[in-house]
Amino acid sequence: MTTCEDTLIERAAHRDQEAFRQLWEAHHAPAMAAALRLCHQRALAEEITQGAFLLAWRGLPRFKKGCPFRPWLMRILYRHALDVMEKQRTYLRPLSLDDVLASEVPTGSHDHLEQGDVQERVAEREVVRRALAQLSTEQRRVIALRYGADLTEVDIAQVLGWPVGTVKSRLNRARARLRVLLSEEER
Protein backbone atom coordinates (compact mmCIF):
# COMPACT_ATOMS: atom_id res chain seq x y z
CA MET A 1 0.00 0.00 0.00
CA THR A 2 1.31 3.42 -0.90
CA THR A 3 1.58 6.38 1.42
CA CYS A 4 -0.88 8.16 -0.87
CA GLU A 5 -3.38 5.33 -0.45
CA ASP A 6 -2.82 5.34 3.33
CA THR A 7 -3.70 9.03 3.33
CA LEU A 8 -6.80 8.45 1.20
CA ILE A 9 -7.96 5.67 3.51
CA GLU A 10 -7.43 7.85 6.57
CA ARG A 11 -9.34 10.74 4.99
CA ALA A 12 -12.14 8.47 3.76
CA ALA A 13 -12.44 6.90 7.23
CA HIS A 14 -13.18 10.42 8.45
CA ARG A 15 -15.92 10.70 5.80
CA ASP A 16 -14.03 12.62 3.12
CA GLN A 17 -16.11 11.77 0.04
CA GLU A 18 -13.45 12.93 -2.42
CA ALA A 19 -10.89 10.59 -0.86
CA PHE A 20 -13.35 7.70 -1.07
CA ARG A 21 -14.10 8.57 -4.70
CA GLN A 22 -10.38 8.26 -5.45
CA LEU A 23 -10.26 4.87 -3.71
CA TRP A 24 -13.31 3.85 -5.75
CA GLU A 25 -11.60 4.89 -8.99
CA ALA A 26 -8.48 2.91 -8.11
CA HIS A 27 -10.30 -0.27 -7.10
CA HIS A 28 -13.59 -0.29 -9.02
CA ALA A 29 -12.34 -2.13 -12.14
CA PRO A 30 -10.79 -5.10 -10.26
CA ALA A 31 -13.82 -5.29 -7.97
CA MET A 32 -16.20 -5.31 -10.93
CA ALA A 33 -14.12 -7.99 -12.67
CA ALA A 34 -14.20 -10.18 -9.56
CA ALA A 35 -17.96 -9.74 -9.17
CA LEU A 36 -18.51 -10.61 -12.84
CA ARG A 37 -16.40 -13.77 -12.46
CA LEU A 38 -18.56 -14.78 -9.52
CA CYS A 39 -22.03 -14.17 -10.92
CA HIS A 40 -21.57 -14.04 -14.75
CA GLN A 41 -24.30 -11.39 -15.03
CA ARG A 42 -23.23 -7.82 -15.74
CA ALA A 43 -26.19 -6.09 -14.06
CA LEU A 44 -25.88 -8.24 -10.95
CA ALA A 45 -22.10 -7.71 -10.87
CA GLU A 46 -22.68 -3.94 -10.94
CA GLU A 47 -25.17 -4.25 -8.07
CA ILE A 48 -22.75 -6.40 -6.05
CA THR A 49 -19.85 -4.02 -6.66
CA GLN A 50 -21.91 -1.00 -5.66
CA GLY A 51 -23.09 -2.77 -2.51
CA ALA A 52 -19.54 -3.80 -1.60
CA PHE A 53 -18.30 -0.22 -1.90
CA LEU A 54 -21.18 0.98 0.26
CA LEU A 55 -20.28 -1.62 2.89
CA ALA A 56 -16.63 -0.57 2.65
CA TRP A 57 -17.61 3.09 3.15
CA ARG A 58 -19.53 2.14 6.27
CA GLY A 59 -16.68 -0.06 7.52
CA LEU A 60 -13.78 2.33 6.88
CA PRO A 61 -13.76 3.76 10.43
CA ARG A 62 -12.94 0.21 11.63
CA PHE A 63 -10.31 -0.44 8.93
CA LYS A 64 -6.97 -1.48 10.47
CA LYS A 65 -4.39 1.15 9.68
CA GLY A 66 -1.44 -0.21 7.71
CA CYS A 67 -3.35 -3.15 6.24
CA PRO A 68 -3.68 -3.43 2.46
CA PHE A 69 -6.96 -1.98 1.20
CA ARG A 70 -7.64 -4.20 -1.84
CA PRO A 71 -7.74 -7.58 0.00
CA TRP A 72 -9.99 -6.01 2.63
CA LEU A 73 -12.32 -4.67 -0.09
CA MET A 74 -12.30 -8.03 -1.90
CA ARG A 75 -13.30 -9.89 1.27
CA ILE A 76 -16.25 -7.51 1.59
CA LEU A 77 -17.12 -7.96 -2.08
CA TYR A 78 -16.94 -11.77 -2.02
CA ARG A 79 -19.05 -12.09 1.11
CA HIS A 80 -21.58 -9.62 -0.24
CA ALA A 81 -21.66 -11.35 -3.63
CA LEU A 82 -22.30 -14.72 -2.06
CA ASP A 83 -25.08 -13.32 0.11
CA VAL A 84 -26.75 -11.55 -2.83
CA MET A 85 -26.43 -14.55 -5.13
CA GLU A 86 -27.80 -16.90 -2.49
CA LYS A 87 -30.70 -14.57 -1.67
CA GLN A 88 -31.59 -14.16 -5.34
CA ARG A 89 -30.89 -17.84 -5.98
CA THR A 90 -28.86 -16.76 -9.02
CA TYR A 91 -27.53 -20.26 -9.49
CA LEU A 92 -31.06 -21.46 -10.33
CA ARG A 93 -31.64 -19.03 -13.21
CA PRO A 94 -30.98 -20.13 -16.77
CA LEU A 95 -28.10 -18.29 -18.39
CA SER A 96 -28.77 -15.90 -21.22
CA LEU A 97 -26.53 -15.59 -24.25
CA ASP A 98 -25.67 -12.01 -23.24
CA ASP A 99 -24.58 -13.13 -19.76
CA VAL A 100 -22.34 -15.87 -21.15
CA LEU A 101 -20.70 -13.49 -23.61
CA ALA A 102 -20.34 -10.73 -21.00
CA SER A 103 -18.64 -13.06 -18.56
CA GLU A 104 -16.16 -14.49 -21.09
CA VAL A 105 -15.37 -11.93 -23.72
CA PRO A 106 -14.78 -8.17 -23.50
CA THR A 107 -17.70 -6.18 -24.91
CA GLY A 108 -17.75 -6.04 -28.69
CA SER A 109 -15.03 -8.63 -29.27
CA HIS A 110 -17.33 -11.62 -29.67
CA ASP A 111 -18.32 -10.82 -33.25
CA HIS A 112 -15.84 -13.41 -34.57
CA LEU A 113 -17.46 -16.31 -32.70
CA GLU A 114 -19.40 -18.81 -34.75
CA GLN A 115 -23.08 -19.22 -33.85
CA GLY A 116 -22.51 -22.91 -33.09
CA ASP A 117 -19.65 -22.05 -30.69
CA VAL A 118 -21.85 -19.60 -28.83
CA GLN A 119 -24.73 -22.06 -28.57
CA GLU A 120 -22.35 -24.76 -27.33
CA ARG A 121 -21.00 -22.42 -24.63
CA VAL A 122 -24.50 -21.55 -23.51
CA ALA A 123 -25.44 -25.24 -23.35
CA GLU A 124 -22.28 -26.13 -21.39
CA ARG A 125 -22.86 -23.31 -18.93
CA GLU A 126 -26.45 -24.42 -18.47
CA VAL A 127 -25.35 -27.97 -17.59
CA VAL A 128 -22.89 -26.62 -15.03
CA ARG A 129 -25.50 -24.21 -13.62
CA ARG A 130 -27.95 -27.06 -13.07
CA ALA A 131 -25.26 -29.14 -11.35
CA LEU A 132 -24.25 -26.21 -9.12
CA ALA A 133 -27.89 -25.72 -8.14
CA GLN A 134 -27.84 -29.22 -6.63
CA LEU A 135 -24.88 -28.46 -4.33
CA SER A 136 -25.26 -27.23 -0.76
CA THR A 137 -24.82 -23.51 -0.08
CA GLU A 138 -21.38 -24.11 1.45
CA GLN A 139 -20.27 -26.20 -1.52
CA ARG A 140 -21.47 -23.55 -4.00
CA ARG A 141 -19.59 -20.89 -2.04
CA VAL A 142 -16.25 -22.68 -2.05
CA ILE A 143 -16.63 -23.57 -5.74
CA ALA A 144 -17.55 -19.97 -6.62
CA LEU A 145 -14.61 -18.57 -4.70
CA ARG A 146 -12.11 -21.11 -6.03
CA TYR A 147 -13.11 -21.17 -9.67
CA GLY A 148 -15.28 -18.07 -10.12
CA ALA A 149 -13.01 -15.66 -8.25
CA ASP A 150 -9.79 -17.68 -8.65
CA LEU A 151 -8.94 -17.54 -4.93
CA THR A 152 -6.53 -19.90 -3.20
CA GLU A 153 -7.72 -22.14 -0.38
CA VAL A 154 -5.98 -19.83 2.12
CA ASP A 155 -7.77 -16.78 0.64
CA ILE A 156 -11.11 -18.61 0.74
CA ALA A 157 -10.51 -19.43 4.40
CA GLN A 158 -9.92 -15.74 5.12
CA VAL A 159 -13.00 -14.65 3.18
CA LEU A 160 -15.32 -17.18 4.82
CA GLY A 161 -13.69 -17.19 8.24
CA TRP A 162 -13.14 -20.95 8.13
CA PRO A 163 -10.01 -22.96 8.90
CA VAL A 164 -8.01 -23.89 5.77
CA GLY A 165 -8.61 -27.60 6.45
CA THR A 166 -12.37 -27.01 6.39
CA VAL A 167 -12.08 -25.20 3.07
CA LYS A 168 -10.02 -28.05 1.59
CA SER A 169 -12.45 -30.75 2.72
CA ARG A 170 -15.54 -28.85 1.53
CA LEU A 171 -13.88 -28.07 -1.77
CA ASN A 172 -12.96 -31.73 -2.27
CA ARG A 173 -16.51 -32.84 -1.43
CA ALA A 174 -17.96 -30.24 -3.77
CA ARG A 175 -15.67 -31.34 -6.62
CA ALA A 176 -16.58 -34.99 -6.05
CA ARG A 177 -20.30 -34.15 -6.03
CA LEU A 178 -19.95 -32.08 -9.20
CA ARG A 179 -18.13 -34.94 -10.96
CA VAL A 180 -21.03 -37.26 -10.13
CA LEU A 181 -23.67 -34.74 -11.17
CA LEU A 182 -21.92 -33.83 -14.42
CA SER A 183 -21.31 -37.47 -15.34
CA GLU A 184 -25.02 -38.19 -14.77
CA GLU A 185 -25.87 -35.23 -16.99
CA GLU A 186 -23.78 -36.64 -19.85
CA ARG A 187 -25.79 -39.85 -19.92
WOGIHU-V105338 format. One line per field, one symbol per residue. ss: DSSP state (h for helix, s for strand, l for the rest). phi: phi as a letter, one per 40 degrees, with the letter a starting at -180 (. if undefined). psi: psi as a letter, one per 30 degrees, with the letter a starting at -180 (. if undefined). Layout:
BEGIN
ss=???
phi=???
psi=???
END
This chain:
BEGIN
ss=llhhhhhhhhhhhlllhhhhhhhhhhhhhhhhhhhhhhhllhhhhhhhhhhhhhhhhhhhhhllllllhhhhhhhhhhhhhhhhhhhhlhhhllllhhhhhhhhllllllllllhhhhhhhhhhhhhhhhhhhlllhhhhhhhhhhhhllllhhhhhhhhlllhhhhhhhhhhhhhhhhhhhhhhhl
phi=.ccccdccccccccgcccccdccdccbcccccccccccbgbdccccccccccccccdccddcccdgcccdccccccccccccccccccfdccccccdccccccbbddgcbccccdcccccccccccccdcccccccdcccccccccbcbfccccccdcccgbcdccccccccccccccdcccccccc
psi=kleeeeeeeeeefghjeeeeeeeeeffeeeeeeeeeeefgjeeeeeeeeeeeeeeeeefefgkjkflkeeeeeeeeeeeeeeeeeeefheffkkkleeeeeefekkkfggffkkeeeeeeeeeeeeeeeeeefflleeeeeeeeeeeefhlleeeeeeefglleeeeeeeeeeeeeeeeeeeeeef.
END
